[in-house]
């Protein structure tokens, strides 16, 4: 994440607990502005009120937005 954010080449490999392993286009999706997020995630931001706990879900883009 830090390499990509600071302009260095970076790759992202996703490994889930259901056994899926895949290569993504890179971590750029984690740093997109709200208007570029998937629709369900943008809609969810409308419901956030008060204090919010971002529990280890990526690099913290939701916490940064809120």
N, C-alpha and C positions, 0 to 999 in steps of 0.2 A: 504494500500500500504506500509506504513512505517513498520507495523508489519512484513509483509512477507519479505521485504527487509532486515530487521534486524534479520531475522531468527526465528521469532515467528510464530505460526500457524495463518493462515488468510483465510478468505472465501471472495468470491465476489458474490454479487447479482447485476444483471443488470436489470434496469427498464427503459424502453424506453417510449417516449411520445405516441407511438402507442398502449400502453397497455401491451406490452410483458414484462413479468417478468420471469427471469431465473437465475439459479445458474450456475456459471462457475467453472472450475477446480481451479481457484484461480488467483491471480494477476501475476503469473510468466510470462505470455505472454507479459506483459508490459516491462519486463526487459531482454528479449531475445536479443542476438546480431543480427545485421542486417541479417546475413546469415540464421537465423531461422524465420524471418518475413514472412508473406504471400507474395507470388510472386508479386501481384499488388502493395503492399506497397514498396517492394524492388525496383521495376521498377520506381515507382514515385520518389524515392530519386535521380535518375539520372537526373531529370529535375530541381531539386532545385539549384538555382543560386542566388548569392548576399544575401541580407537580407531576412529572412524568419520569419513570425509571426506564432507562435504556439498558437492557440486560444482555450485554455481550452479543449483539446482533450486527456484526460487521464493524466497520471503522467508526461508527457513531454519527452517520449523516442525519438520522432522525433527531438525535439529541442536538446536533448543531443547528438544524432547522428550527426546532422548537425553542 
